[in-house]
Amino acid sequence: MAGTEGKAYRSLNSFLREKFGEKVYKISLDGGFSCPNRDGTLSRTGCLFCSERGSGDFAGDRDFSISRQFDDIREMMEKKWKNGKYIAYFQAYTNTYAEPDVLRRKYREAVGKEGVVALSIATRPDCLGDDVLDVIDEFSGEVYTFVELGLQTVSDESAARINRGYSLDVFEKALSDLRSRGIDVVVHVIFGLPGETREDMLRTVEYLSNKDIQGVKFHLLHVMKNTPMEKLLQNGNLRLMEMDEYVATVCTAVSMLPPDVVIHRLTGDAPRELLLGPMWSLRKWEVLNAIDKYFKDNGLYQGKSCGIIR
């Protein structure tokens, strides 16, 4: 059994084609926001893995308006792909961490661009008060809107090690609040966090397999220059995952998820000039091909092992 496009999983590309009838691309934006884990509200350290650009290293330039960022990125993308629609993706830092009127204005500027059919908002579960939820709800009535929550791990112990800044019950409340309004939720998971075993990583996926979520983004832990994680690596307190280890883990994880959950990403990206490791992750197509091969060679597909840790 496999998803569309001959894949062993339900890919984001196939989901978007089914929903909109054509190719849809993400335009990654920097809304100029901060984060409570950086501005001193919770801490000034941030999550230990987070880059200096708030994990928005491929987003637009925050010194420019949302419209200017959008136009610049769209122009670059149109050199490769002439046709398609767009997702306005607020990626960098915490994209619900502002007054409702500020959020409304920035979201409006993005969804007002020609060709935008969806709005994606990456944020923290502890930055979703009722006033913010009301704003997101407004846009969900106009365009397909989904919220990306950075869970990373189900373990509060691991979360403390990476200075995530909130406990699992905060995530659960945010998920419940969003779903009660009919807003789709995509959850970010990181494999290779300090101190986590394969069993710990798969426990996070088992947890999510029983939740009302609509998508998952799998990330490999990237160690970036000028992040607190860099010190852990330099001091010998962090073991980086090998490629075959990551491939086997992520394929097993996908097999544990219900077939209707959309797989938004199987491995992440990091700027070459900032990446300290694992360096094999720069060979993205090689990694993706290895994942497809592992699925085929091991008879795995999304949903096969739903509810089972292997």
C-alpha positions, 0 to 999 in steps of 0.5 A: 500500500502506498500514497499517491505519486507512487510514494509509501506515504501521503506527501504534502505535494500530493495533498496540495495537488488534490486540494487545489488541482495544481502545484502549490509552492511555499513562500517563506516569510519573516514577519519581524517577530521575536520569541518569548524564549529569546526576549527574556520573557522565558529566557534569552537563550532560545531553544538550543537548536534554533539558529540566529534567524529563528529557524527562518534561514531560508525566509525573506529579509525581515528588513523588507515588507511582507510584499517585497519579501513575497515578490522577491522569493516568487521571482526566484521560484518562477525561474524554475517553475512557471506555473502554480499557486502559493502558500504564504508561510510565516516561518521565522521565529514565533509568528503569533507573538505580537498584538492581534492587530499587528498579526492581522495586518501582516497576515493580510498583506501576505494572503492579499498577494496574487496566487496565494491559496493558503496561509501557514503560521509557524509558532509555539503552543504557548503563544496562542491566546484566545485573541490570537486564535480569533485572528487565525480563525478569521483567515481560516474562513478566507483561505486554507489556513494551518498552524505549525507547532514546534513540539520536537519531542514528547518528553518533558525531560528532553524538552528541558535539555533543549530549553524548549520552555513549555511542558507537554500539557501546553501543547495539548491545550494549543492543539485542542484550541486549534482543532475546536475551531477547525484549524489544521495542525502540523507538528514539528518533530526533531530526531537526534536531540541530546540524550534521546534514544531511538525508542524516545524518538518513536515514542513521540510519534506514537503519541502523535499517532493518537492525536487529532493532527493533520500533518507532521514535519520530520527534522534531523537535528542540525547543529548550526554555528553560533547556537548553544547546540554548537557548544554541546558538540564541541564538548563531546556531549552530543552524538550526531545521527548517521544517515542510515540510522536516521533513514531507518528511524524516519521510515519506521516513524512514518509507518506508525502514523495514520494514513490520512496524516500529511507528511510535510517533510522527511528531512530538513535543510540547513545553510551549508555555510552555517552547518556543523553537522551532520554534513551528510544531510546536505545531500538531500536528494540522496537522503530522500532516495535512501528513504524511498528505498528503505520503504520499498526494501522493508515493505513499509508504508504509512499506517502499516504499524500504526500504534506499534513501536518497532 
